[in-house]
Amino acid sequence: MLLRWLADRLARREALSPELKQGRELLAAIDAGGIPLNPAIINRIARNLGLEVSTSAAVEETIGRIRAAVERGTNAFSAEDGLR
């Protein structure tokens, strides 16, 4: 029973959108001590998440907005998961 529950949770985690996965991977790398070297990549990830980003925006600000968007998306996915 526990193994089935765990397998279901893992399967649903993999069902996250590619945009959310990419955002989570970026944030995990930053949290692990990685430093984003290319602001264009950061901006592309933000835009893929539906954020409007100015090319003159500070990378730190954009990362904060990505973090909030990923959290919202993950929470929405978790809430939807709870309805099943």
C-alpha positions as CSV (number, residue, x, y, z in Angstrom):
1,M,0.0,0.0,0.0
2,L,2.8,2.4,0.9
3,L,4.8,1.5,-2.2
4,R,1.7,2.1,-4.4
5,W,1.2,5.5,-2.8
6,L,4.8,6.4,-3.3
7,A,4.8,5.3,-6.9
8,D,1.7,7.4,-7.5
9,R,3.4,10.4,-6.0
10,L,6.5,10.0,-8.1
11,A,4.5,9.5,-11.2
12,R,2.5,12.7,-10.6
13,R,5.7,14.6,-9.8
14,E,7.0,13.7,-13.2
15,A,3.8,15.1,-14.7
16,L,4.9,18.7,-13.9
17,S,5.1,20.9,-17.0
18,P,8.5,21.1,-18.7
19,E,8.6,24.8,-17.8
20,L,8.1,24.1,-14.1
21,K,10.7,21.4,-14.2
22,Q,13.2,23.7,-15.8
23,G,12.5,26.4,-13.2
24,R,12.9,23.9,-10.4
25,E,16.2,22.7,-11.9
26,L,17.5,26.3,-12.1
27,L,16.5,27.0,-8.6
28,A,18.1,23.8,-7.3
29,A,21.3,24.6,-9.0
30,I,21.3,28.2,-7.6
31,D,20.5,26.9,-4.1
32,A,23.3,24.4,-4.4
33,G,25.8,27.2,-4.9
34,G,25.6,27.6,-8.6
35,I,25.8,31.1,-10.1
36,P,23.8,31.9,-13.2
37,L,26.3,33.2,-15.8
38,N,23.9,34.0,-18.6
39,P,21.1,36.4,-17.9
40,A,19.5,35.6,-21.3
41,I,18.9,32.0,-20.1
42,I,17.4,33.2,-16.9
43,N,15.1,35.5,-18.8
44,R,14.1,32.7,-21.2
45,I,13.2,30.5,-18.3
46,A,11.2,33.3,-16.7
47,R,9.3,34.0,-20.0
48,N,8.6,30.2,-20.4
49,L,6.9,30.4,-17.0
50,G,4.7,33.2,-18.3
51,L,6.6,36.1,-16.7
52,E,7.2,39.4,-18.4
53,V,10.9,40.3,-18.0
54,S,12.7,43.4,-19.1
55,T,16.1,42.8,-20.6
56,S,17.4,45.4,-18.1
57,A,16.0,43.6,-15.0
58,A,18.5,42.5,-12.4
59,V,19.2,38.8,-12.5
60,E,18.5,38.5,-8.8
61,E,15.1,40.1,-9.2
62,T,14.2,37.7,-12.1
63,I,15.4,34.7,-10.0
64,G,13.1,35.8,-7.2
65,R,10.2,36.0,-9.6
66,I,11.0,32.6,-11.0
67,R,11.1,31.2,-7.5
68,A,7.6,32.6,-6.8
69,A,6.2,31.4,-10.1
70,V,7.6,27.9,-9.5
71,E,6.2,27.8,-6.0
72,R,2.7,28.9,-7.3
73,G,2.8,26.3,-10.0
74,T,3.9,23.6,-7.7
75,N,1.3,24.5,-5.1
76,A,-1.4,24.5,-7.8
77,F,-0.2,21.1,-9.0
78,S,-0.3,19.8,-5.4
79,A,-3.7,21.2,-4.8
80,E,-5.0,19.6,-8.0
81,D,-3.3,16.3,-6.9
82,G,-5.2,16.5,-3.6
83,L,-8.5,16.6,-5.5
84,R,-7.9,13.2,-7.1
